[in-house]
Amino acid sequence: MSDVQEFSAGLKKVRQRRILLWLTIAVYVPAMMISLQSAGGWNTVIKVFIVWLILLCVVVALAVVVRCPDCGNCFHTHGPTFFPVRRCVHCGLHVNADKKGDDRPDRE
Ligand SMILES: [Zn+2]
């Protein structure tokens, strides 16, 4: 358990980047609806879409490079594939292991 407490700062960083990713994805539909209602018409829609796309690329890149505090590998990335799952794709550390306890079978 004390092991997992040491990971707390690293896991907090992983959680923040995951929240940023899901918020960016969730904001897409409201942003498109608001821009469609705007006076600027399709020009505004295209501009909003391009800004959203750039923002998405940035937050995905941030989520891809975040490191697991236990094994040191990329938390969400195995080879070229991005898996935004709640466990480290290398060692299985849960994103909330510092709150719930480490439930990996090979750890105590
Ligand atoms: Zn790991």
Backbone and ligand atoms as CSV (ligand in chain L), in Angstrom:
chain,resi,resn,atom,element,x,y,z
A,1,MET,N,N,0.837,-1.211,0.000
A,1,MET,CA,C,0.000,0.000,0.000
A,1,MET,C,C,0.868,1.255,0.000
A,2,SER,N,N,1.952,1.275,0.775
A,2,SER,CA,C,2.815,2.459,0.802
A,2,SER,C,C,3.461,2.667,-0.563
A,3,ASP,N,N,3.709,1.543,-1.249
A,3,ASP,CA,C,4.227,1.583,-2.620
A,3,ASP,C,C,3.311,2.422,-3.505
A,4,VAL,N,N,2.028,2.097,-3.403
A,4,VAL,CA,C,1.036,2.735,-4.260
A,4,VAL,C,C,0.904,4.216,-3.906
A,5,GLN,N,N,1.051,4.561,-2.634
A,5,GLN,CA,C,0.965,5.966,-2.238
A,5,GLN,C,C,2.073,6.789,-2.899
A,6,GLU,N,N,3.220,6.159,-3.135
A,6,GLU,CA,C,4.312,6.861,-3.812
A,6,GLU,C,C,3.957,7.189,-5.250
A,7,PHE,N,N,3.043,6.417,-5.829
A,7,PHE,CA,C,2.641,6.634,-7.219
A,7,PHE,C,C,1.597,7.729,-7.346
A,8,SER,N,N,1.105,8.237,-6.223
A,8,SER,CA,C,-0.048,9.141,-6.230
A,8,SER,C,C,0.117,10.322,-7.186
A,9,ALA,N,N,1.268,10.994,-7.164
A,9,ALA,CA,C,1.476,12.158,-8.032
A,9,ALA,C,C,1.430,11.751,-9.499
A,10,GLY,N,N,2.052,10.609,-9.830
A,10,GLY,CA,C,2.053,10.139,-11.212
A,10,GLY,C,C,0.668,9.749,-11.680
A,11,LEU,N,N,-0.095,9.087,-10.801
A,11,LEU,CA,C,-1.456,8.682,-11.163
A,11,LEU,C,C,-2.372,9.887,-11.300
A,12,LYS,N,N,-2.127,10.931,-10.471
A,12,LYS,CA,C,-2.919,12.152,-10.572
A,12,LYS,C,C,-2.719,12.785,-11.955
A,13,LYS,N,N,-1.473,12.775,-12.430
A,13,LYS,CA,C,-1.159,13.319,-13.748
A,13,LYS,C,C,-1.871,12.514,-14.852
A,14,VAL,N,N,-1.870,11.175,-14.706
A,14,VAL,CA,C,-2.560,10.313,-15.680
A,14,VAL,C,C,-4.051,10.653,-15.693
A,15,ARG,N,N,-4.645,10.784,-14.490
A,15,ARG,CA,C,-6.090,11.099,-14.403
A,15,ARG,C,C,-6.413,12.445,-15.034
A,16,GLN,N,N,-5.560,13.461,-14.777
A,16,GLN,CA,C,-5.807,14.794,-15.339
A,16,GLN,C,C,-5.794,14.747,-16.862
A,17,ARG,N,N,-4.845,14.009,-17.435
A,17,ARG,CA,C,-4.763,13.949,-18.905
A,17,ARG,C,C,-5.931,13.175,-19.484
A,18,ARG,N,N,-6.428,12.151,-18.762
A,18,ARG,CA,C,-7.594,11.406,-19.221
A,18,ARG,C,C,-8.833,12.296,-19.208
A,19,ILE,N,N,-8.999,13.094,-18.139
A,19,ILE,CA,C,-10.156,13.997,-18.035
A,19,ILE,C,C,-10.118,15.014,-19.173
A,20,LEU,N,N,-8.927,15.567,-19.434
A,20,LEU,CA,C,-8.756,16.534,-20.514
A,20,LEU,C,C,-9.165,15.926,-21.858
A,21,LEU,N,N,-8.777,14.679,-22.084
A,21,LEU,CA,C,-9.113,13.983,-23.330
A,21,LEU,C,C,-10.626,13.812,-23.471
A,22,TRP,N,N,-11.272,13.297,-22.412
A,22,TRP,CA,C,-12.718,13.047,-22.496
A,22,TRP,C,C,-13.506,14.348,-22.579
A,23,LEU,N,N,-13.035,15.412,-21.899
A,23,LEU,CA,C,-13.723,16.706,-21.988
A,23,LEU,C,C,-13.635,17.264,-23.405
A,24,THR,N,N,-12.471,17.126,-24.036
A,24,THR,CA,C,-12.294,17.626,-25.402
A,24,THR,C,C,-13.220,16.893,-26.360
A,25,ILE,N,N,-13.347,15.581,-26.183
A,25,ILE,CA,C,-14.244,14.799,-27.040
A,25,ILE,C,C,-15.696,15.198,-26.774
A,26,ALA,N,N,-16.047,15.390,-25.492
A,26,ALA,CA,C,-17.431,15.711,-25.125
A,26,ALA,C,C,-17.852,17.099,-25.599
A,27,VAL,N,N,-16.907,18.018,-25.721
A,27,VAL,CA,C,-17.241,19.391,-26.083
A,27,VAL,C,C,-17.525,19.529,-27.586
A,28,TYR,N,N,-17.244,18.479,-28.374
A,28,TYR,CA,C,-17.388,18.568,-29.830
A,28,TYR,C,C,-18.826,18.901,-30.257
A,29,VAL,N,N,-19.786,18.122,-29.808
A,29,VAL,CA,C,-21.168,18.324,-30.261
A,29,VAL,C,C,-21.706,19.693,-29.824
A,30,PRO,N,N,-21.569,20.095,-28.546
A,30,PRO,CA,C,-22.035,21.443,-28.178
A,30,PRO,C,C,-21.336,22.553,-28.973
A,31,ALA,N,N,-20.047,22.396,-29.229
A,31,ALA,CA,C,-19.322,23.428,-29.997
A,31,ALA,C,C,-19.847,23.517,-31.415
A,32,MET,N,N,-20.135,22.369,-32.021
A,32,MET,CA,C,-20.679,22.377,-33.383
A,32,MET,C,C,-22.087,22.976,-33.407
A,33,MET,N,N,-22.914,22.638,-32.413
A,33,MET,CA,C,-24.279,23.171,-32.373
A,33,MET,C,C,-24.272,24.686,-32.210
A,34,ILE,N,N,-23.382,25.170,-31.323
A,34,ILE,CA,C,-23.308,26.627,-31.100
A,34,ILE,C,C,-22.799,27.328,-32.355
A,35,SER,N,N,-21.802,26.733,-33.006
A,35,SER,CA,C,-21.253,27.398,-34.196
A,35,SER,C,C,-22.247,27.358,-35.363
A,36,LEU,N,N,-23.076,26.315,-35.447
A,36,LEU,CA,C,-24.106,26.265,-36.496
A,36,LEU,C,C,-25.170,27.350,-36.291
A,37,GLN,N,N,-25.434,27.702,-35.019
A,37,GLN,CA,C,-26.421,28.739,-34.705
A,37,GLN,C,C,-25.860,30.144,-34.895
A,38,SER,N,N,-24.549,30.255,-35.010
A,38,SER,CA,C,-23.919,31.582,-35.047
A,38,SER,C,C,-24.180,32.278,-36.378
A,39,ALA,N,N,-23.976,33.587,-36.396
A,39,ALA,CA,C,-24.233,34.392,-37.595
A,39,ALA,C,C,-23.196,34.122,-38.689
A,40,GLY,N,N,-22.041,33.617,-38.305
A,40,GLY,CA,C,-20.956,33.410,-39.276
A,40,GLY,C,C,-21.188,32.274,-40.253
A,41,GLY,N,N,-22.158,31.395,-39.981
A,41,GLY,CA,C,-22.467,30.289,-40.881
A,41,GLY,C,C,-21.344,29.264,-40.964
A,42,TRP,N,N,-21.160,28.712,-42.191
A,42,TRP,CA,C,-20.207,27.613,-42.366
A,42,TRP,C,C,-18.768,28.032,-42.092
A,43,ASN,N,N,-18.432,29.300,-42.333
A,43,ASN,CA,C,-17.068,29.762,-42.025
A,43,ASN,C,C,-16.752,29.553,-40.553
A,44,THR,N,N,-17.710,29.888,-39.694
A,44,THR,CA,C,-17.517,29.707,-38.250
A,44,THR,C,C,-17.426,28.221,-37.911
A,45,VAL,N,N,-18.294,27.413,-38.518
A,45,VAL,CA,C,-18.291,25.973,-38.247
A,45,VAL,C,C,-16.924,25.375,-38.596
A,46,ILE,N,N,-16.397,25.738,-39.767
A,46,ILE,CA,C,-15.096,25.202,-40.200
A,46,ILE,C,C,-13.978,25.668,-39.269
A,47,LYS,N,N,-14.013,26.930,-38.865
A,47,LYS,CA,C,-12.982,27.450,-37.952
A,47,LYS,C,C,-13.035,26.738,-36.596
A,48,VAL,N,N,-14.248,26.571,-36.079
A,48,VAL,CA,C,-14.410,25.888,-34.786
A,48,VAL,C,C,-13.928,24.439,-34.895
A,49,PHE,N,N,-14.260,23.781,-36.025
A,49,PHE,CA,C,-13.839,22.395,-36.217
A,49,PHE,C,C,-12.316,22.285,-36.262
A,50,ILE,N,N,-11.660,23.207,-36.974
A,50,ILE,CA,C,-10.193,23.166,-37.077
A,50,ILE,C,C,-9.560,23.394,-35.702
A,51,VAL,N,N,-10.082,24.344,-34.946
A,51,VAL,CA,C,-9.561,24.600,-33.590
A,51,VAL,C,C,-9.752,23.351,-32.720
A,52,TRP,N,N,-10.948,22.734,-32.812
A,52,TRP,CA,C,-11.234,21.533,-32.013
A,52,TRP,C,C,-10.287,20.390,-32.403
A,53,LEU,N,N,-10.047,20.236,-33.723
A,53,LEU,CA,C,-9.174,19.165,-34.212
A,53,LEU,C,C,-7.733,19.345,-33.692
A,54,ILE,N,N,-7.247,20.584,-33.712
A,54,ILE,CA,C,-5.892,20.859,-33.204
A,54,ILE,C,C,-5.847,20.554,-31.701
A,55,LEU,N,N,-6.888,21.006,-30.980
A,55,LEU,CA,C,-6.971,20.751,-29.537
A,55,LEU,C,C,-6.996,19.242,-29.254
A,56,LEU,N,N,-7.760,18.487,-30.075
A,56,LEU,CA,C,-7.834,17.037,-29.904
A,56,LEU,C,C,-6.458,16.395,-30.106
A,57,CYS,N,N,-5.737,16.824,-31.136
A,57,CYS,CA,C,-4.394,16.285,-31.395
A,57,CYS,C,C,-3.483,16.539,-30.197
A,58,VAL,N,N,-3.566,17.730,-29.612
A,58,VAL,CA,C,-2.709,18.074,-28.471
A,58,VAL,C,C,-3.047,17.202,-27.262
A,59,VAL,N,N,-4.350,17.071,-26.924
A,59,VAL,CA,C,-4.711,16.299,-25.729
A,59,VAL,C,C,-4.459,14.799,-25.927
A,60,VAL,N,N,-4.624,14.298,-27.161
A,60,VAL,CA,C,-4.291,12.892,-27.416
A,60,VAL,C,C,-2.784,12.694,-27.243
A,61,ALA,N,N,-1.987,13.621,-27.776
A,61,ALA,CA,C,-0.529,13.517,-27.623
A,61,ALA,C,C,-0.142,13.532,-26.145
A,62,LEU,N,N,-0.792,14.389,-25.355
A,62,LEU,CA,C,-0.499,14.444,-23.910
A,62,LEU,C,C,-0.875,13.131,-23.228
A,63,ALA,N,N,-1.999,12.527,-23.635
A,63,ALA,CA,C,-2.431,11.248,-23.050
A,63,ALA,C,C,-1.529,10.099,-23.496
A,64,VAL,N,N,-0.993,10.193,-24.712
A,64,VAL,CA,C,-0.122,9.133,-25.234
A,64,VAL,C,C,1.206,9.105,-24.479
A,65,VAL,N,N,1.784,10.257,-24.198
A,65,VAL,CA,C,3.133,10.290,-23.631
A,65,VAL,C,C,3.168,10.188,-22.101
A,66,VAL,N,N,1.999,10.254,-21.437
A,66,VAL,CA,C,2.020,10.190,-19.969
A,66,VAL,C,C,2.554,8.828,-19.512
A,67,ARG,N,N,3.466,8.870,-18.527
A,67,ARG,CA,C,4.164,7.656,-18.082
A,67,ARG,C,C,3.487,7.026,-16.873
A,68,CYS,N,N,3.557,5.704,-16.817
A,68,CYS,CA,C,3.074,4.972,-15.649
A,68,CYS,C,C,4.068,5.200,-14.513
A,69,PRO,N,N,3.595,5.568,-13.322
A,69,PRO,CA,C,4.524,5.818,-12.219
A,69,PRO,C,C,5.181,4.541,-11.690
A,70,ASP,N,N,4.644,3.374,-12.029
A,70,ASP,CA,C,5.236,2.121,-11.545
A,70,ASP,C,C,6.279,1.586,-12.521
A,71,CYS,N,N,5.874,1.271,-13.754
A,71,CYS,CA,C,6.803,0.621,-14.687
A,71,CYS,C,C,7.560,1.616,-15.558
A,72,GLY,N,N,7.112,2.874,-15.642
A,72,GLY,CA,C,7.823,3.884,-16.424
A,72,GLY,C,C,7.511,3.874,-17.906
A,73,ASN,N,N,6.677,2.941,-18.369
A,73,ASN,CA,C,6.276,2.915,-19.776
A,73,ASN,C,C,5.092,3.863,-19.983
A,74,CYS,N,N,4.758,4.105,-21.254
A,74,CYS,CA,C,3.599,4.945,-21.563
A,74,CYS,C,C,2.337,4.241,-21.061
A,75,PHE,N,N,1.552,4.958,-20.227
A,75,PHE,CA,C,0.413,4.350,-19.538
A,75,PHE,C,C,-0.624,3.800,-20.516
A,76,HIS,N,N,-0.919,4.559,-21.589
A,76,HIS,CA,C,-1.998,4.198,-22.516
A,76,HIS,C,C,-1.514,3.631,-23.836
A,77,THR,N,N,-0.232,3.491,-24.049
A,77,THR,CA,C,0.272,3.153,-25.372
A,77,THR,C,C,1.111,1.890,-25.343
A,78,HIS,N,N,0.725,0.937,-26.192
A,78,HIS,CA,C,1.508,-0.284,-26.347
A,78,HIS,C,C,1.897,-0.384,-27.807
A,79,GLY,N,N,3.177,-0.219,-28.114
A,79,GLY,CA,C,3.615,-0.146,-29.508
A,79,GLY,C,C,3.022,1.103,-30.132
A,80,PRO,N,N,2.483,0.977,-31.333
A,80,PRO,CA,C,1.905,2.158,-31.990
A,80,PRO,C,C,0.438,2.396,-31.610
A,81,THR,N,N,-0.126,1.542,-30.775
A,81,THR,CA,C,-1.564,1.602,-30.515
A,81,THR,C,C,-1.872,2.317,-29.205
A,82,PHE,N,N,-2.840,3.231,-29.272
A,82,PHE,CA,C,-3.285,4.020,-28.121
A,82,PHE,C,C,-4.541,3.381,-27.541
A,83,PHE,N,N,-4.459,2.954,-26.284
A,83,PHE,CA,C,-5.616,2.367,-25.592
A,83,PHE,C,C,-5.965,3.262,-24.400
A,84,PRO,N,N,-7.029,4.075,-24.492
A,84,PRO,CA,C,-7.349,4.939,-23.345
A,84,PRO,C,C,-8.111,4.174,-22.256
A,85,VAL,N,N,-7.532,3.088,-21.766
A,85,VAL,CA,C,-8.166,2.248,-20.748
A,85,VAL,C,C,-7.744,2.719,-19.357
A,86,ARG,N,N,-8.397,2.166,-18.321
A,86,ARG,CA,C,-8.177,2.634,-16.959
A,86,ARG,C,C,-6.984,1.954,-16.273
A,87,ARG,N,N,-6.348,1.008,-16.946
A,87,ARG,CA,C,-5.176,0.336,-16.383
A,87,ARG,C,C,-3.974,0.562,-17.293
A,88,CYS,N,N,-2.785,0.555,-16.695
A,88,CYS,CA,C,-1.558,0.637,-17.473
A,88,CYS,C,C,-1.527,-0.580,-18.396
A,89,VAL,N,N,-1.266,-0.357,-19.691
A,89,VAL,CA,C,-1.281,-1.469,-20.639
A,89,VAL,C,C,-0.030,-2.346,-20.494
A,90,HIS,N,N,0.921,-1.941,-19.663
A,90,HIS,CA,C,2.140,-2.730,-19.467
A,90,HIS,C,C,2.099,-3.530,-18.157
A,91,CYS,N,N,1.834,-2.845,-17.035
A,91,CYS,CA,C,1.906,-3.538,-15.743
A,91,CYS,C,C,0.538,-3.743,-15.088
A,92,GLY,N,N,-0.525,-3.148,-15.624
A,92,GLY,CA,C,-1.864,-3.345,-15.083
A,92,GLY,C,C,-2.217,-2.456,-13.899
A,93,LEU,N,N,-1.379,-1.466,-13.585
A,93,LEU,CA,C,-1.686,-0.546,-12.477
A,93,LEU,C,C,-2.959,0.226,-12.804
A,94,HIS,N,N,-3.932,0.218,-11.873
A,94,HIS,CA,C,-5.194,0.918,-12.088
A,94,HIS,C,C,-4.990,2.415,-11.905
A,95,VAL,N,N,-5.746,3.199,-12.669
A,95,VAL,CA,C,-5.602,4.654,-12.624
A,95,VAL,C,C,-5.985,5.216,-11.252
A,96,ASN,N,N,-6.798,4.476,-10.471
A,96,ASN,CA,C,-7.171,4.895,-9.114
A,96,ASN,C,C,-6.510,4.027,-8.046
A,97,ALA,N,N,-5.387,3.396,-8.350
A,97,ALA,CA,C,-4.737,2.485,-7.399
A,97,ALA,C,C,-4.325,3.197,-6.112
A,98,ASP,N,N,-4.034,4.500,-6.173
A,98,ASP,CA,C,-3.656,5.234,-4.956
A,98,ASP,C,C,-4.857,5.506,-4.060
A,99,LYS,N,N,-6.086,5.387,-4.606
A,99,LYS,CA,C,-7.297,5.605,-3.804
A,99,LYS,C,C,-7.907,4.288,-3.350
A,100,LYS,N,N,-7.925,3.307,-4.277
A,100,LYS,CA,C,-8.608,2.037,-4.004
A,100,LYS,C,C,-7.674,0.942,-3.501
A,101,GLY,N,N,-6.384,1.138,-3.672
A,101,GLY,CA,C,-5.432,0.083,-3.342
A,101,GLY,C,C,-5.039,-0.675,-4.593
A,102,ASP,N,N,-3.861,-1.257,-4.544
A,102,ASP,CA,C,-3.341,-1.978,-5.699
A,102,ASP,C,C,-3.969,-3.364,-5.741
A,103,ASP,N,N,-4.751,-3.664,-6.802
A,103,ASP,CA,C,-5.471,-4.942,-6.864
A,103,ASP,C,C,-4.832,-5.912,-7.853
A,104,ARG,N,N,-3.593,-5.636,-8.270
A,104,ARG,CA,C,-2.938,-6.575,-9.187
A,104,ARG,C,C,-2.593,-7.845,-8.415
A,105,PRO,N,N,-2.841,-8.998,-9.027
A,105,PRO,CA,C,-2.667,-10.264,-8.303
A,105,PRO,C,C,-1.222,-10.537,-7.858
A,106,ASP,N,N,-0.229,-9.997,-8.572
A,106,ASP,CA,C,1.159,-10.290,-8.207
A,106,ASP,C,C,1.703,-9.326,-7.156
A,107,ARG,N,N,0.866,-8.409,-6.669
A,107,ARG,CA,C,1.290,-7.440,-5.646
A,107,ARG,C,C,0.543,-7.692,-4.349
A,108,GLU,N,N,1.135,-7.238,-3.271
A,108,GLU,CA,C,0.452,-7.398,-1.984
A,108,GLU,C,C,-0.151,-6.096,-1.517
L,1,ZN,ZN,ZN,2.753,0.430,-15.716
